[in-house]
Amino acid sequence: MSRVHDALRRASQDRSAPPRQSRPERIQPRVEEPVAAAKQIEPPSYVPPSPPPPPAAHVAPPPVHLGSGVEVTREDMEVLIHAAHQIPYKPQKDALVVNIMQPREAPAEEFRTLRTRLNHLQSSQPLHTLVITSASPAEGKSFTAANLAISHAQLAGKRVLLADFDFRRPTVNSTFQIPGQLGLTDYLTGKASLREILYQIAETNLFILPAGGAVPNPLELLNLAQCRTLIDDLRNHFDWVILDSPPLLFAADGNLLSTMCDGTILVVRIGTTTFDSVTRAMQSLCENNVLGVVVNGARRGELYSKYSYYHDYYAPDSDPDSTAAAEEATENEVAPVHSN
């Protein structure tokens, strides 16, 4: 009984005592997992360096478009020139060009004088492309361009190109009796390649690019980028590139061509060209790169009476009667040329 009494007493004491607060649990700090960078990383296995790349192969220069979808590199231009169509030297009877076989003719001497002056200028400045033009028609620009080209081609080692850029009234094709009708207009419109329109006078250094077929928009063709590219490329392969262009006061073609070339020569005819025409022509060129003026149409007796006597001294086979008759001619059909 005493044990039961003691148990009841302890139970009553426990109910009367205030509740015992539980002791707060101690919060342990959270331990983060080690980052991947802290993990032990094994060193990568050794990879031998790759061998150096082989030297780059020679890169060819950009191609030059030559019409009709044909493209050749600048090195191939020489091959193209050597493959030019060969034609004999048979100019028209009334073409008024210097006879290559008769270098002692008086008009030929005048062109040689002009050639000498131009070669002297070339020795002091980059001069390879020339525009031959005039103020008005019928003053002798095509006549001067053709004979100057022939005169230059007579020098050994000089490669000369005569290009007919007078698309309005071309004459070079008929002067040298070039077969076919293809020319520069066909090249610029993509109807022909440069190989098809390039000709060479056989056994000479004279090359010719005819004008080609008639077109309704000559000035627009000259404004094409390939026109300037062609002139620049020809400059690098010929000693002289001579361009025959339309008259300055009748078309803007000559003015545009003069901006693409190294020099311009103005042809005037005695008794035909007026001072006002020359002034206006020079103003249209803004006097840029004008090398001089060629005077055409002088009388034979004014210049050649003593010239014939001088050369006859070294030509014992010449006919005195023919020389005297030539001196009495009132006007020289193959007009002499002078440059200022």
C-alpha positions, 0 to 999 in steps of 0.5 A: 500500500505504501508503494501505491501511495508514493506513486500517486503523490509523485504524480500529483506533484508532476501535474502541479509543476509548470511545464518544462520548456524544451530546449531549442535544437541547435541548427547546424550550418549548411555545408555546401557541396564543393564546387566543380572547380575545387574538385581535383582536375586531372591534367589533360593528356599531352597533344603534340602541336599541329604542323604549320600549314603549307605555303599559300599557292600563287594567286592569279590576278583578277580576270579581265572581262573581254566580252562574249563571256570570255575572261582572261588574266592580265598575263594572257593579254600578251598571248591575245596580242600575239594571236591578233588577226594578221592583215596586209598593209593595203590602205585605200588609194584615197586614204591619204596615209603615209606609205610605209615603203616610202619613208622619204615622202615629205608628209612622212617627215612631218609626222616623224617630227611630231613623233619625236616631240611626243617621245620626248614628252614620254621620257619625262612623264607617263604618256601612253594614251592619246586622244586625237580630236578636232573642233569640227568635222573635216579638219583631219583628225582621223588622217592625223591619228592614222599617220601618227600611229604608222609613224610610231610603228616604224620605230623598232621595238615600239608596239602601237595601237590605233583604236577607232573610238569615233562610233558616230562616223568611223573611218579606220575600218575602211582606211585599212580595209579591215575585213568583217564588221566587228569592233569596239561597239560589239566588244562593249555590248558583249557581242564579241571578244577582244580576240575577235576584233584585234588586228595587226598589220602584217610585218609591222608593230601596228595594231588596230581596233576598229569601231564596229557596228553602229549603235544608237547610244555611243556616249553611253557605251563610253561611260561603261566601266569596261571602257575605262578598264579596257583603255587602262589595260591596253596602256600596260601592253602598248607603247602608244595607244592612239584614239580617234574620237569625234569632234569636240563641238559636235559630241561629248565623246571626245571630252569623256575620252580625254579624261580617260587618257594621258594626253589630247591633241587638237587638230585644226585646218588652215582656212577652215577652223575658226579662232572661235571654234578653237577657243570653244574646243579648248574650253570644253576640254578645260585645258586639261592634259592638252599636249598641243595643236596640230596644223593641217592643210598647209600648202606644199610650196610653203614648206617643202621646196627646200625639203625636197632639194635636201632629200634629193641629194641623198636619193640619186635615183629620184626623178628631178622632173617629178620633184619639180612637179611636186614643188609646183603643186598648189596644195598638198593633198597629204597635208603636212603636220605641225605641233605647238 
